[in-house]
């Protein structure tokens, strides 16, 4: 991918549907009794795997034009035994949500993932579902796929989750729909609550009390149409580009602004960014708005603590913004999170350094000294969508040309990214 410096970005755009919400829409609509129409679904490879998994359990799912899907749900207790292995592809979200469903079924199933993802551990989710009575076995004592799930009588439990284990919440709440008694999840900080909001939209009656969420066995879920908002994690690249490129004025329509996901907006506003939230509304329990971003002179900030889980996916692109901010931006408290363990932090530091940024990794985060001019170079996207798109935005403000290698992941993650950017 070849990117050149630009002197203006202008226009109105939309971004693909939120990935977290899209997976849940497919899954919960398949468990609901009746017909649900989903509008704005993210039609990427990961979501197609989720669709295929439920088709194998005899759920009728129609893929319609314009990112619409019609699901004829079987009801909570009417899935059919799959005759072949279920595959969640490369998606950890799909795998975890499916485990929550399969743990409560009266039939045997086998769940796996694509070859390169087979080495990724899933043991924490399995351990917590086993505490509810789930029968799950697999390689390395159930730490690795493929996993075999056999019928079990589930019982409700109370679980205290650390800030690093919030991804366990949704599988437990889903399994709680099949369990005897109450399943209560208690968090240290408020994490993404898309499952709670959508399940209640479909009649689940989950109780939400501050940092406690309680799920219990119910008679059924019931069909209710779902509109999937645009993904704020994707909008983040265009918001940042508009802030950094001179003479820019960009509006992204219909973006989800769930408070558990808007950490990036809070950070940018603390840096002096000109961002407006327009036409705010609530659609199937999710907050949605149009976001307008215009060129801004940013100042450095400190990013740490409870803010981190609300912007984990956006840290690479915030690092790009920090290179242009006046002063030194400090990222702390990243130890224990996936961005640190997966080397994504190391990659963004390494590649922005090639462009002339003053940036270095620390024991628990990174430090970015802003205000240094970036210069085009050859950099690597590591086939990581967040790194690739962040470097693309950096290329828009770097002198001369920036060549990004290993960008094929965008063909899967967001094939229209360059087209939409070019539109601006």
C-alpha positions as CSV (number, residue, x, y, z in Angstrom):
1,X,0.0,0.0,0.0
2,X,1.4,3.4,-1.0
3,X,0.2,6.5,0.9
4,X,1.0,10.1,0.2
5,X,0.7,13.2,2.3
6,X,-2.6,15.1,2.0
7,X,-3.5,18.7,2.7
8,X,-7.2,18.2,3.4
9,X,-9.9,15.6,4.0
10,X,-13.6,16.4,3.6
11,X,-16.9,14.7,3.4
12,X,-19.5,12.4,5.0
13,X,-18.9,8.6,5.3
14,X,-20.2,5.6,7.0
15,X,-18.2,2.7,8.5
16,X,-19.0,-1.0,8.6
17,X,-21.2,-2.4,11.4
18,X,-19.8,-3.0,14.8
19,X,-18.1,-6.4,14.9
20,X,-18.9,-7.1,18.6
21,X,-22.6,-6.3,18.0
22,X,-22.7,-8.1,14.7
23,X,-21.6,-11.5,16.2
24,X,-24.1,-11.1,19.1
25,X,-26.9,-10.1,16.7
26,X,-26.5,-13.4,14.7
27,X,-26.1,-15.5,17.8
28,X,-29.0,-14.1,19.9
29,X,-31.4,-13.8,16.9
30,X,-30.7,-17.5,16.2
31,X,-31.7,-18.3,19.8
32,X,-34.8,-16.1,19.7
33,X,-38.2,-17.5,18.7
34,X,-39.5,-15.9,15.5
35,X,-38.0,-13.9,12.7
36,X,-35.4,-11.1,13.3
37,X,-34.2,-8.8,10.6
38,X,-30.7,-7.4,11.1
39,X,-29.7,-4.2,9.3
40,X,-26.1,-3.0,9.0
41,X,-24.5,-6.4,9.8
42,X,-20.7,-6.6,9.4
43,X,-20.5,-9.1,6.5
44,X,-16.9,-10.1,7.1
45,X,-15.4,-13.6,7.2
46,X,-15.7,-13.9,11.0
47,X,-19.4,-13.2,11.0
48,X,-20.0,-15.6,8.1
49,X,-18.4,-18.3,10.3
50,X,-20.9,-17.5,13.0
51,X,-23.8,-17.7,10.5
52,X,-22.5,-21.0,9.3
53,X,-22.3,-22.4,12.8
54,X,-26.0,-21.8,13.4
55,X,-26.9,-23.0,10.0
56,X,-25.3,-26.3,11.0
57,X,-27.7,-26.3,14.0
58,X,-30.6,-26.0,11.6
59,X,-31.3,-22.3,12.0
60,X,-32.6,-20.7,8.7
61,X,-30.5,-17.6,7.9
62,X,-31.1,-15.6,4.8
63,X,-28.3,-13.2,3.6
64,X,-30.0,-10.2,1.9
65,X,-28.6,-7.3,-0.1
66,X,-27.1,-4.2,1.6
67,X,-25.7,-5.9,4.7
68,X,-29.1,-7.2,5.8
69,X,-29.8,-10.6,7.2
70,X,-33.0,-12.4,8.1
71,X,-32.9,-15.0,10.8
72,X,-35.7,-17.4,11.5
73,X,-34.8,-18.2,15.1
74,X,-35.5,-21.7,16.6
75,X,-35.9,-20.5,20.2
76,X,-33.6,-20.9,23.1
77,X,-34.2,-24.7,23.5
78,X,-34.7,-25.8,19.9
79,X,-31.3,-25.9,18.3
80,X,-30.5,-29.2,16.5
81,X,-27.4,-31.3,16.9
82,X,-24.8,-30.4,14.3
83,X,-23.7,-33.3,12.1
84,X,-20.2,-31.8,11.5
85,X,-17.7,-29.8,13.5
86,X,-18.5,-26.2,14.3
87,X,-15.8,-23.6,13.3
88,X,-15.5,-20.1,14.7
89,X,-12.8,-19.1,12.2
90,X,-10.2,-16.7,13.6
91,X,-12.7,-14.9,15.9
92,X,-12.2,-15.2,19.6
93,X,-15.5,-13.5,20.2
94,X,-17.4,-16.0,18.2
95,X,-15.6,-18.9,19.9
96,X,-16.4,-17.6,23.4
97,X,-20.0,-16.8,22.7
98,X,-20.6,-20.2,21.0
99,X,-19.1,-21.9,24.1
100,X,-21.7,-20.2,26.3
101,X,-24.5,-21.5,24.0
102,X,-23.2,-25.0,23.5
103,X,-22.5,-25.5,27.2
104,X,-26.3,-25.5,27.8
105,X,-27.4,-27.7,24.9
106,X,-28.8,-31.3,25.3
107,X,-26.6,-32.6,22.5
108,X,-22.9,-33.3,21.8
109,X,-20.9,-30.8,19.7
110,X,-17.3,-30.1,18.7
111,X,-16.0,-26.5,18.3
112,X,-12.8,-25.6,16.6
113,X,-11.1,-22.6,14.9
114,X,-9.0,-22.0,11.9
115,X,-5.6,-23.6,11.8
116,X,-3.4,-20.6,12.7
117,X,-5.7,-19.7,15.7
118,X,-5.6,-23.2,17.1
119,X,-2.5,-22.3,19.3
120,X,-4.5,-19.5,21.1
121,X,-5.5,-20.6,24.6
122,X,-9.2,-20.6,25.6
123,X,-8.7,-22.2,29.0
124,X,-10.0,-19.3,31.2
125,X,-13.4,-19.3,29.5
126,X,-13.5,-23.1,29.7
127,X,-12.6,-23.1,33.4
128,X,-15.3,-20.6,34.3
129,X,-18.0,-22.6,32.4
130,X,-16.8,-25.8,34.1
131,X,-17.5,-24.1,37.4
132,X,-21.1,-23.8,36.2
133,X,-21.1,-27.6,35.6
134,X,-20.3,-27.5,31.8
135,X,-18.7,-30.6,30.3
136,X,-15.9,-29.3,28.0
137,X,-12.8,-31.2,27.0
138,X,-10.1,-30.6,24.5
139,X,-6.3,-30.5,23.8
140,X,-4.1,-29.5,26.8
141,X,-7.0,-30.3,29.2
142,X,-9.4,-28.0,27.4
143,X,-7.0,-25.1,27.0
144,X,-6.8,-25.5,23.2
145,X,-9.3,-26.2,20.4
146,X,-10.8,-28.4,19.2
147,X,-13.2,-28.6,22.1
148,X,-15.8,-31.3,22.7
149,X,-18.9,-30.2,24.6
150,X,-21.3,-32.8,26.0
151,X,-24.7,-32.3,27.8
152,X,-24.6,-31.1,31.4
153,X,-26.9,-29.6,34.0
154,X,-25.7,-26.1,34.5
155,X,-26.0,-24.2,37.8
156,X,-25.7,-20.5,38.5
157,X,-22.5,-19.2,40.1
158,X,-21.2,-15.8,41.3
159,X,-18.0,-14.8,39.6
160,X,-15.6,-11.9,40.3
161,X,-13.7,-10.9,37.2
162,X,-10.4,-9.0,37.0
163,X,-10.0,-6.2,34.5
164,X,-8.0,-8.6,32.3
165,X,-10.8,-11.2,32.1
166,X,-13.8,-9.2,31.1
167,X,-14.2,-11.3,27.9
168,X,-15.4,-14.1,30.2
169,X,-18.6,-12.2,31.1
170,X,-20.7,-12.8,28.0
171,X,-20.2,-16.6,27.8
172,X,-21.2,-16.9,31.4
173,X,-24.3,-14.7,31.0
174,X,-25.3,-16.7,28.0
175,X,-24.8,-20.0,29.8
176,X,-26.8,-18.5,32.7
177,X,-29.9,-18.5,30.5
178,X,-29.8,-22.3,30.7
179,X,-28.6,-22.7,34.3
180,X,-30.5,-23.4,37.5
181,X,-30.5,-20.4,39.8
182,X,-28.8,-17.1,39.2
183,X,-25.5,-16.4,37.4
184,X,-23.9,-13.2,38.7
185,X,-20.8,-11.6,37.2
186,X,-19.1,-8.8,39.2
187,X,-16.5,-6.6,37.5
188,X,-13.8,-4.3,38.7
189,X,-14.7,-1.8,36.0
190,X,-17.6,-1.5,33.6
191,X,-16.7,-3.5,30.4
192,X,-18.5,-3.7,27.1
193,X,-22.1,-4.4,27.7
194,X,-23.4,-5.3,24.2
195,X,-24.6,-8.7,25.4
196,X,-26.6,-7.4,28.2
197,X,-28.2,-4.6,26.1
198,X,-29.1,-7.0,23.2
199,X,-30.3,-9.9,25.3
200,X,-32.7,-7.5,27.1
201,X,-33.8,-6.2,23.7
202,X,-34.8,-9.8,22.9
203,X,-36.6,-10.3,26.3
204,X,-33.9,-11.9,28.5
205,X,-34.5,-9.6,31.6
206,X,-30.9,-9.5,32.8
207,X,-30.5,-7.4,35.9
208,X,-27.8,-4.7,35.7
209,X,-26.8,-3.1,39.0
210,X,-23.6,-1.0,38.6
211,X,-20.8,-3.4,38.2
212,X,-23.0,-6.5,38.8
213,X,-24.9,-8.3,36.1
214,X,-27.3,-11.2,36.9
215,X,-28.5,-13.8,34.4
216,X,-31.1,-16.5,35.0
217,X,-32.9,-19.3,33.2
218,X,-35.8,-18.0,31.1
219,X,-38.6,-19.4,29.0
220,X,-37.3,-18.0,25.7
221,X,-35.9,-15.1,23.8
222,X,-38.2,-13.4,21.3
223,X,-37.4,-12.0,17.9
224,X,-37.0,-8.2,17.6
225,X,-35.4,-6.4,14.7
226,X,-31.8,-5.2,15.2
227,X,-29.9,-2.2,13.7
228,X,-26.2,-2.6,14.0
229,X,-24.4,0.8,14.4
230,X,-21.1,1.6,12.7
231,X,-18.1,0.4,14.6
232,X,-16.4,3.2,16.6
233,X,-13.1,1.2,16.5
234,X,-13.2,1.6,12.7
235,X,-14.4,5.2,12.8
236,X,-11.4,6.0,15.0
237,X,-9.0,5.9,12.0
238,X,-11.1,8.5,10.1
239,X,-11.6,10.6,13.2
240,X,-7.9,10.7,13.8
241,X,-7.1,11.4,10.1
242,X,-9.5,14.4,10.2
243,X,-7.9,15.8,13.4
244,X,-4.3,15.5,12.0
245,X,-4.6,16.4,8.3
246,X,-4.9,20.2,7.9
247,X,-8.1,21.8,6.6
248,X,-10.2,18.7,7.3
249,X,-13.8,18.3,8.2
250,X,-15.2,14.8,8.3
251,X,-18.5,13.4,9.5
252,X,-19.0,9.7,10.2
253,X,-22.7,8.8,10.2
254,X,-24.5,6.3,12.5
255,X,-21.6,5.3,14.8
256,X,-22.2,3.4,18.0
257,X,-21.2,5.5,21.0
258,X,-21.8,3.0,23.8
259,X,-20.1,4.5,26.8
260,X,-18.0,1.4,27.3
261,X,-16.4,2.0,23.9
262,X,-15.9,5.8,23.7
263,X,-12.6,6.1,25.6
264,X,-10.9,7.4,22.5
265,X,-13.4,10.3,22.3
266,X,-12.6,11.2,26.0
267,X,-8.9,11.0,25.3
268,X,-9.1,13.2,22.2
269,X,-11.2,15.8,23.9
270,X,-8.7,16.0,26.7
271,X,-6.1,16.6,24.0
272,X,-8.1,19.6,22.7
273,X,-9.6,17.8,19.7
274,X,-12.5,19.4,17.9
275,X,-15.1,16.6,17.9
276,X,-18.9,17.0,17.8
277,X,-21.5,14.4,18.7
278,X,-24.5,15.0,16.5
279,X,-28.0,13.5,16.2
280,X,-27.6,11.3,19.3
281,X,-30.2,8.6,19.7
282,X,-30.8,5.1,21.1
283,X,-31.4,2.2,18.8
284,X,-32.2,-1.3,20.2
285,X,-30.7,-0.2,23.6
286,X,-27.4,1.0,22.0
287,X,-26.4,4.7,21.8
288,X,-25.8,5.9,18.3
289,X,-24.7,9.3,16.8
290,X,-23.0,11.1,14.0
291,X,-19.4,12.1,14.8
292,X,-17.9,15.2,13.2
293,X,-14.1,15.8,13.5
294,X,-12.2,18.8,12.2
295,X,-8.5,19.7,12.1
296,X,-7.1,20.3,15.6
297,X,-4.0,21.4,17.4
298,X,-3.5,18.6,20.0
299,X,-1.8,18.7,23.3
300,X,-0.2,15.7,25.1
301,X,-2.1,13.7,27.8
302,X,-1.7,10.7,30.1
303,X,-3.6,7.6,29.3
304,X,-3.9,5.1,32.2
305,X,-6.1,3.2,34.7
306,X,-9.8,2.7,34.2
307,X,-9.6,4.4,30.8
308,X,-7.5,1.6,29.2
309,X,-10.1,-1.1,28.8
310,X,-12.4,1.5,27.0
311,X,-9.9,2.1,24.3
312,X,-7.6,-1.0,24.0
313,X,-8.4,-1.5,20.3
314,X,-7.6,2.2,19.5
315,X,-4.2,2.5,21.2
316,X,-2.2,2.2,17.9
317,X,-4.1,5.0,16.3
318,X,-4.0,7.2,19.4
319,X,-0.2,6.7,19.3
320,X,-0.3,8.2,15.8
321,X,-2.2,11.2,17.1
322,X,0.3,11.5,20.0
323,X,3.2,12.0,17.5
324,X,1.5,15.3,16.5
325,X,0.5,16.5,19.9
326,X,2.4,19.2,21.7
327,X,4.3,17.7,24.7
328,X,4.8,14.1,25.9
329,X,2.0,11.6,25.9
330,X,2.3,8.7,28.4
331,X,0.5,5.4,28.1
332,X,0.5,3.3,31.4
333,X,-1.1,0.2,32.8
334,X,-1.0,-1.9,29.7
335,X,0.6,-5.0,31.4
336,X,-1.8,-8.0,31.3
337,X,-3.7,-6.7,28.3
338,X,-3.6,-8.4,24.9
339,X,-2.1,-5.4,23.2
340,X,1.1,-5.9,25.3
341,X,1.1,-9.7,25.1
342,X,0.5,-9.9,21.3
343,X,3.4,-7.5,20.5
344,X,1.0,-5.1,18.9
345,X,2.4,-2.3,21.1
346,X,5.9,-3.3,20.1
347,X,5.0,-3.2,16.4
348,X,3.4,0.3,16.5
349,X,6.4,1.7,18.4
350,X,8.8,0.1,15.9
351,X,7.0,1.2,12.8
352,X,6.3,4.8,13.8
353,X,10.0,5.1,14.8
354,X,10.8,4.3,11.2
355,X,8.7,7.3,10.2
356,X,10.8,9.5,12.5
357,X,8.5,9.6,15.6
358,X,10.0,9.9,19.0
359,X,8.3,6.9,20.6
360,X,9.5,4.2,22.9
361,X,8.0,1.2,24.7
362,X,8.1,1.2,28.5
363,X,7.7,-1.6,31.1
364,X,3.9,-1.0,31.2
365,X,3.1,1.1,28.2
366,X,4.8,3.7,25.9
367,X,5.9,7.3,25.8
368,X,5.5,9.5,22.7
369,X,7.2,12.9,22.4
370,X,5.0,14.9,20.0
371,X,5.6,17.6,17.5
372,X,8.3,15.9,15.4
373,X,7.7,15.9,11.7
374,X,7.1,12.4,10.2
375,X,8.9,11.4,7.0
376,X,7.7,8.7,4.6
377,X,9.5,5.4,4.7
378,X,8.9,1.7,4.2
379,X,7.0,0.2,7.1
380,X,5.3,-3.1,7.9
381,X,1.6,-3.7,8.8
382,X,2.3,-7.2,10.1
383,X,-1.0,-8.4,8.6
384,X,-2.6,-6.7,11.6
385,X,-5.6,-4.4,10.6
386,X,-5.1,-1.9,13.5
387,X,-1.4,-1.5,12.8
388,X,-1.9,-1.3,9.0
389,X,-4.7,1.4,9.2
390,X,-2.8,3.4,11.8
391,X,0.3,3.5,9.6
392,X,-1.9,4.5,6.7
393,X,-3.2,7.5,8.7
394,X,0.4,8.3,9.7
395,X,1.3,8.3,5.9
396,X,-1.3,11.0,5.3
397,X,0.7,13.5,7.5
398,X,4.3,12.2,6.7
399,X,6.5,14.0,4.1
400,X,6.9,12.1,0.8
401,X,5.5,8.6,0.3
402,X,5.0,5.9,2.8
403,X,5.0,2.3,1.6
404,X,3.2,-0.2,3.9
405,X,4.0,-3.9,3.4
406,X,2.1,-6.9,4.7
407,X,-1.4,-5.4,4.4
408,X,-3.4,-8.3,3.0
409,X,-5.4,-8.5,6.3
410,X,-7.4,-5.5,5.1
411,X,-8.9,-7.7,2.3
412,X,-10.6,-9.6,5.1
413,X,-11.0,-7.0,7.9
414,X,-12.1,-4.0,5.9
415,X,-11.8,-4.3,2.1
416,X,-13.3,-0.8,1.5
417,X,-10.9,1.1,3.8
418,X,-8.8,2.7,1.0
419,X,-11.9,3.4,-1.1
420,X,-13.6,5.3,1.7
421,X,-10.4,7.1,2.6
422,X,-9.9,8.1,-1.1
423,X,-13.5,9.4,-1.1
424,X,-12.4,12.0,1.5
